[in-house]
Amino acid sequence: MARIEYSDPAKANDRTREILGKNRNANIFRMMAHSPSYFEQYCRLGGAIRHRGELDPIVRELAITRTGILCEAPYEIVATDEQNEALENWQSATCFNEVQRAALAFTDEIVKLHKPTDATFNAIASKLTPAALVELQLSVGFYIMTSKFLETFAI
């Protein structure tokens, strides 16, 4: 049960109702809609992370899902079933390619150590363009924030 009541879409302004509708009135968004301006900007950044940029979508989804695991928050999963099942202990799994492994190490260190070591940073930086590297870091950071939001409000 959520720690505070979800916002009522019927009482929201037109723009908030429009964004809620596009997002199937999911509980996370109904909670965020208590602050319409933050909610709109959260959705704009989330949309850019999920649907724009050059980072490989599978790498992005692996990083997002791994972030959810490390932050102990549930996530929708786009990785293959084999990869999804292997994410808990990805280091010993054989279903990830070199780029995916480097991205997962990068993700682990951002979440656990708050920043990657030089070796881990250099490993992923050698495999991605600067734009894709920025997108990977922002994806992980965004989903740390999202995970903490979900847990804070017991969504």
C-alpha positions as CSV (number, residue, x, y, z in Angstrom):
1,M,0.0,0.0,0.0
2,A,1.3,3.4,-1.0
3,R,2.5,5.7,1.9
4,I,0.3,8.6,0.6
5,E,-2.7,8.5,-1.6
6,Y,-2.2,8.6,-5.3
7,S,-3.3,11.8,-7.1
8,D,-6.7,11.8,-8.7
9,P,-6.4,12.2,-12.5
10,A,-9.9,13.8,-12.5
11,K,-8.6,16.7,-10.4
12,A,-5.4,17.2,-12.5
13,N,-4.9,19.9,-15.1
14,D,-5.2,19.1,-18.8
15,R,-1.5,18.6,-19.4
16,T,-1.1,16.3,-16.4
17,R,-4.2,14.3,-17.4
18,E,-2.8,14.0,-21.0
19,I,0.6,12.7,-19.7
20,L,-1.1,10.3,-17.3
21,G,-3.3,8.9,-20.1
22,K,-0.2,8.3,-22.3
23,N,1.3,6.4,-19.4
24,R,-1.8,4.3,-18.7
25,N,-2.4,6.1,-15.3
26,A,0.3,3.9,-13.8
27,N,0.7,4.3,-10.1
28,I,4.2,5.7,-10.3
29,F,2.9,8.5,-12.5
30,R,-0.2,9.1,-10.4
31,M,2.1,9.6,-7.4
32,M,4.4,11.9,-9.2
33,A,1.4,13.9,-10.5
34,H,1.1,15.5,-7.1
35,S,3.8,17.8,-8.5
36,P,2.7,18.5,-12.0
37,S,5.8,20.5,-13.1
38,Y,8.2,17.9,-11.8
39,F,6.1,15.1,-13.2
40,E,6.1,16.6,-16.7
41,Q,9.9,17.1,-16.7
42,Y,10.5,13.6,-15.3
43,C,8.5,12.2,-18.2
44,R,10.4,14.3,-20.7
45,L,13.7,13.0,-19.5
46,G,12.4,9.4,-19.2
47,G,11.1,9.6,-22.7
48,A,14.5,10.8,-24.0
49,I,16.3,8.0,-22.1
50,R,13.9,5.3,-23.4
51,H,13.3,6.4,-27.0
52,R,16.1,8.8,-28.2
53,G,19.9,8.7,-28.3
54,E,22.3,6.2,-29.8
55,L,22.9,3.8,-26.9
56,D,22.0,0.3,-27.9
57,P,18.5,-0.4,-26.5
58,I,19.5,-3.8,-25.1
59,V,22.5,-2.4,-23.3
60,R,20.3,0.4,-21.9
61,E,17.6,-2.1,-20.7
62,L,20.2,-4.4,-19.2
63,A,21.6,-1.4,-17.3
64,I,18.2,-0.2,-16.2
65,T,17.1,-3.7,-15.1
66,R,20.4,-4.3,-13.2
67,T,19.9,-0.9,-11.5
68,G,16.5,-2.0,-10.4
69,I,17.9,-5.2,-9.0
70,L,20.7,-3.4,-7.1
71,C,18.2,-0.8,-5.7
72,E,15.8,-3.6,-4.8
73,A,13.0,-2.2,-7.0
74,P,11.0,-4.1,-9.6
75,Y,11.2,-3.1,-13.3
76,E,9.8,-4.0,-16.7
77,I,12.2,-6.2,-18.5
78,V,13.2,-6.0,-22.2
79,A,16.3,-8.2,-22.1
80,T,16.1,-11.8,-23.3
81,D,14.8,-14.3,-20.8
82,E,18.2,-15.9,-20.6
83,Q,19.8,-12.5,-19.9
84,N,17.1,-11.5,-17.5
85,E,17.6,-14.6,-15.5
86,A,21.4,-14.1,-15.5
87,L,21.4,-10.5,-14.4
88,E,21.5,-11.4,-10.7
89,N,24.9,-13.0,-11.1
90,W,25.9,-11.6,-14.5
91,Q,29.6,-11.9,-13.9
92,S,29.6,-15.7,-14.2
93,A,27.0,-15.8,-17.1
94,T,28.0,-16.5,-20.6
95,C,25.0,-14.8,-22.4
96,F,26.4,-11.3,-22.3
97,N,28.7,-9.9,-25.0
98,E,31.7,-7.7,-24.2
99,V,29.9,-4.4,-24.5
100,Q,27.1,-5.7,-22.3
101,R,29.5,-7.0,-19.7
102,A,31.4,-3.6,-19.6
103,A,28.0,-1.8,-19.3
104,L,26.9,-4.0,-16.4
105,A,30.2,-3.5,-14.5
106,F,29.8,0.2,-15.0
107,T,26.2,0.0,-13.7
108,D,27.3,-2.0,-10.7
109,E,30.0,0.4,-9.7
110,I,27.8,3.5,-10.2
111,V,25.1,2.0,-7.9
112,K,27.4,0.3,-5.4
113,L,30.4,2.6,-5.3
114,H,28.7,5.8,-6.5
115,K,31.1,6.2,-9.4
116,P,33.0,3.7,-11.6
117,T,36.7,3.0,-11.0
118,D,39.1,4.2,-13.7
119,A,39.5,0.7,-15.1
120,T,35.7,0.1,-15.4
121,F,35.2,3.6,-16.9
122,N,37.9,3.1,-19.4
123,A,36.6,-0.3,-20.4
124,I,33.2,0.9,-21.3
125,A,34.5,4.2,-22.7
126,S,36.6,2.2,-25.2
127,K,33.4,0.5,-26.5
128,L,31.0,3.4,-26.7
129,T,30.9,6.8,-28.3
130,P,30.9,9.7,-25.9
131,A,27.2,10.3,-26.5
132,A,26.3,6.6,-25.8
133,L,28.5,6.7,-22.6
134,V,26.7,9.8,-21.4
135,E,23.3,8.2,-22.2
136,L,24.3,5.0,-20.3
137,Q,25.3,7.0,-17.2
138,L,22.1,9.1,-17.3
139,S,20.0,6.0,-17.7
140,V,21.5,4.4,-14.6
141,G,21.2,7.6,-12.6
142,F,17.6,8.2,-13.7
143,Y,16.7,4.7,-12.7
144,I,18.4,5.0,-9.3
145,M,16.2,8.0,-8.7
146,T,13.1,6.1,-10.0
147,S,13.9,3.1,-7.8
148,K,14.3,5.3,-4.7
149,F,11.0,7.1,-5.6
150,L,9.2,3.8,-5.9
151,E,10.6,2.5,-2.6
152,T,10.1,5.8,-0.7
153,F,6.4,5.9,-1.6
154,A,5.8,2.1,-1.4
155,I,4.5,2.0,-5.0
